[in-house]
């Protein structure tokens, strides 16, 4: 049962209210579980990136390239959304 709009609560029986509460609780638990999984993946990816940056630094490589600076410049000037760099 997909809810596009919230039902008229006065027209629902006690059992329908209980069923709706159960359904929404299950849906919230699924969303919460998915969110925790995504946060875990993000944490793993960030740790890998930090590890790579640390290794690059130890190897004497530049941490920030010219392309990184240009990308940051584009973001700060609002050109990151696909706008041309030379208006």
C-alpha positions, -999 to 999 in steps of 0.1 A, spaced: 0 0 0 17 32 -12 5 64 4 6 94 -19 -15 115 4 -22 110 41 -55 92 47 -85 107 65 -77 93 99 -113 96 111 -125 72 84 -100 44 93 -109 16 117 -87 7 146 -72 -22 127 -65 0 97 -47 25 119 -26 -3 135 -18 -17 101 -8 18 88 14 23 119 31 -11 114 36 -4 77 51 30 82 73 17 111 86 -11 88 93 14 60 112 37 85 133 8 97 142 -1 61 151 35 53 172 38 85 190 5 77 198 17 41 210 50 55 234 33 80 247 11 51 254 42 30 271 60 59 293 29 64 303 29 27 310 66 28 332 62 59 351 34 41 356 55 10 368 85 30 393 64 49 407 50 17 410 86 3 428 97 34 451 67 32 459 75 -4 465 111 3 488 102 32 508 78 10 510 105 -18 523 130 8 549 105 21 560 99 -15 566 136 -20 537 141 -44 517 173 -45 484 169 -26 467 195 -47 470 197 -85 463 226 -108 432 207 -119 420 206 -83 425 244 -80 406 250 -112 378 228 -101 376 246 -68 377 280 -86 348 268 -108 328 256 -78 333 289 -60 324 310 -90 292 290 -97 305 274 -129 305 238 -116 270 232 -128 282 229 -164 284 266 -171 313 276 -194 345 287 -178 348 316 -203 314 334 -205 
